[in-house]
């Protein structure tokens, strides 16, 4: 059964769940549930897991409890006393983790994306090192193509997801990209990063991230994204002057929790 047929096969999961919001991508399924306390979240999730167990049995499917993980998204200030979620599928207990990889992005409990950024840093340094070793045997144009196809995507893949990270992270990524561009050009130890970017036609990652974020927001406002996200964004008309600007502004719904 192909990914599309599998999604069609389990596409009615949402109708059976009481509290969770499912997100399906091929055989990767995520259930999101919110609550006012850890106990509230745990009770809601266990209720839906019991429903899922019966659903899978009726549809000749089996949930692999060993590959199923649980994560409690929270701020660093909340839930300090008890961060443990006790979740079960039948007689099997689901492991709670602080970070997991979903569709190529490492997501952590505090949404700092530190584990994802550490992963990108490691991969970037490895690939830049390989590019340095190859540089004496290939042309600058080929080196630039390799940079764009093997190194640059590390920084731009889903960059709008973690675009709100700290300036320190943004600077760290710029340093990594500059190191890659240096390998492309074979520049000496001290060089002008801006001049190198202009020479090779590469924008800063800050600018690239802003463009990606604007594109994704435009898609959501035009109703061209996932419906669960489209519903979270809408234009709001402002009837009073705001610093001389009467243009519509963006309104984002707030989570009641």
N, C-alpha and C positions, 0 to 999 in steps of 0.2 A: 504494500500500500504506500503510495507516494505521500509527501508532506501535505499537499493540497487536499487529497482525499481524506487523510487522517484528520485534518482540521475540520472538514465537513462532517466527519463521523462523530466528533465530540463537540460540535459547535453548540449543542443545546445544554452544555454544562451549566451555563449561567441561570437557566430556568429552574434548576434544581437547588441552587445554593440560596441560603437564607441571608447570610451576612457578607460573604466574600465577593469581591469583584475579580473575575478571571481575566487574564491576558494570555492569549494563545499564539504561539509561533511554532509551527510544525509540532514536534513532540515536546517542546519546552512550554510548560504551563506554570504561570505564577498566579497565586491567589493573594489579593490584598484585602486586609480587614483593619478597620480602625476601632478605637474604643477609648474609654475614659481612664482605664487602668490596665495593668498587665493581666490581672485576673479576668477582666471583662473581655480582653482580646483573646485570651486563652480559651475561655468558654465558648465564644463565638466560633473560633477556628476549629475546636474539637467537634462542635456540632456539625459544621460543614464537612469536616474530614470523615465523619461517620456517614454522611450522605454520599460523599464521593466513593467511599468503600462499597456501598451498595450499588451505586451507579456503575462502577467499573465491573463489578461482578455480573450485573445484568447485561453489560455490553461486551462480555468476554475480554475484558482488559484487566491488567494487573499493575498496581502501583508499586514501584520499587522503593521501599522505605529507606533503604541504605543510600540511595542517590537523592532522596528528598531532604531538603534542608529548610530550616526556619531561621528567620532573622527578625529582630525587634528593632524597628526604626525609632529612634528617640534622640532627644537633645542630650547634651552632656549634663544638664542640670536636673532633668526629670528621671524618675524611676531609678534613683541611685541605690535604694535599699534592696530592690528585688528586680533583677533583669532577666529572670529565668522563665521561659515559656515551656510549660509541660504539654507537649502535643503528642498524640498517639494515632497510629493507623492500625486498627485491630490490636494486636498484642505488641506491635513494634513501636518503639519510641523514636520520634523524629529528632535528629541532632540539631541543636541551635548553634549558629555560627555568627561571627561578627562581620564576616565579609564573604561574598560569593561572586562567581563570575556568571553574568547573564548576557547572552548575545554579544560577547566580546568585551563587556565592560565590567570591571570589578566594582561592586556596590558594597559599601560598608554601612554599619548601623547608624552612624552619625552623618552620613552623606557628605563626608569630607573628600571622598574619592582618593584618599591617600594611597590605599593599596593599588588602585588602578594607575595612579601617577608613578608609583614605584615600579610597577610592571613596565610602563611605557619607557621610563628612564633606563631600565636594564636592557630592554630590547633595542632602544635607540643607540646606546653605547656599543652594543654588540655589532649592529649593522653598520654603524659608522666606522668601527674598527676594520671590518671586512672591506668597506669601500676604500679606506686608506691603503690597505694592502694591495688592492686591485688597481689603484690610481696610476701606477707606473706603466700599466699594460693597456689602458683604455683611454679614449679621448675624453675631453671635458664634456662634450655633448652627451656621450654615453653615460658618463658619471652622473650628469645632471638628470638624465632619464631614470637611472637607477635610484637616485635620491627621491625623485618625485613618486616612483612606484613602490619603493620598499621602505623608505624612512618617513617621508612627509605624511603618509596616511596614518602613521602611529599617532601623530598629533591632531589630525583633523577628524578621525573617525569618532562620531558621536560627540564632537567637541562642544556642541551647544548644551549637552547634558550637564557638564561640569564647568560651564563658562563662568559661573559665579564664584569659583574658587578664589583663594587669596592672590594678591599681587605677587607674593613670593613664588607661588606655583607658576604663574604666568612668566615670571623672569627665568625660572628654572627651565621652562620649555623653550624660551627664546635662546638660552645658552646652548641647549641641546641642538636646536636647529642651526645655530651659527656654527657649531662644531661640524655638523654635517655638510654645510655649505663650504666650510674651510677644506674639508676632504675633497669636495667636488673640484674646487679651484686650485687646490694645492697651495693656498696662501701661506705666507710665513707666520711665525708665532704671533706677532702683533699685526693686526689688520683692522680695517674699518668695517664693522658688520653691515652698516647701512649701505656703504659703497659696494660691498659684496652682494647684498640682496638686489641692489639696482642693476648690477652687472648681469646677474643670473635671472632677473625677472621674478624674484620671489618676494611676497609680501610678508610682513611681520605676522606672527601667530595671533597676536592681539587683534589685528585687523581681520584676519581670516576667521577667527572665532566670532567676531561681531557680525560679519557677513552671514555666517552659517546660522546664527541665532535669529537674525532679521528674516532670513529666508524661511526658517521653520515657523516663526511667529506669523508671517504672512500666510503661509499655508493653513495654519490653524484658524486664522481670522476669516479666511475664504472658505472654510469648511472642507479643506482638502487633506486633513490629517485624521488620525484615529478619533472616533467619535467621543471616546472618554476624555480626550484632551481638548477637542473642539469645544465641548460643553463648558470648559473652565475659562475660556477667553471670549470676550465680546467687547465691542465698542461702547463707550458711554458718552453721551452728549453732555457737554458742560454749558450751562446757560449764562454763566457769569464770566467776565473777562479774567483770564489767568495770564498776567504779565503780557497783555495785548494779544494773546493767542486764543482764538475761538475754535481751533481745530478739535475734532473728536479725540478723546484720549482712551487709553486701554484700561479696562477693568479686569482684574483677576480675582476670582472667588477665593475666599479664605476658608481654611479648614476649621470647623467649629472646635476642634480639639487643640 
